[in-house]
Amino acid sequence: MPTITDLRSRRDALSAQRSSGVARVSYDGKTVEYRSVVEIDRAIEALDREIAAAEGRRIVRQLRVTSTKGL
């Protein structure tokens, strides 16, 4: 199982490559080629979930707001 440091370094590599427009990412001697920016975004989101789980926290994706008139 990867450590939090490993997960963060992979996420940093993905983020850097996403901003440069290159679809090929290398880390720890491995190279992964992505087909689109959307695929890179999904990989970043998956790593965010793994990092959050390893740190013992949850990522909130929905926020529901309710209100009343106070009557």
Secondary structure, DSSP 4 states (H G I P E B T S, - for coil): ---HHHHHHHHHHHHHHHHHT--EEEETTEEEE-S-HHHHHHHHHHHHHHHHHHHT---------------
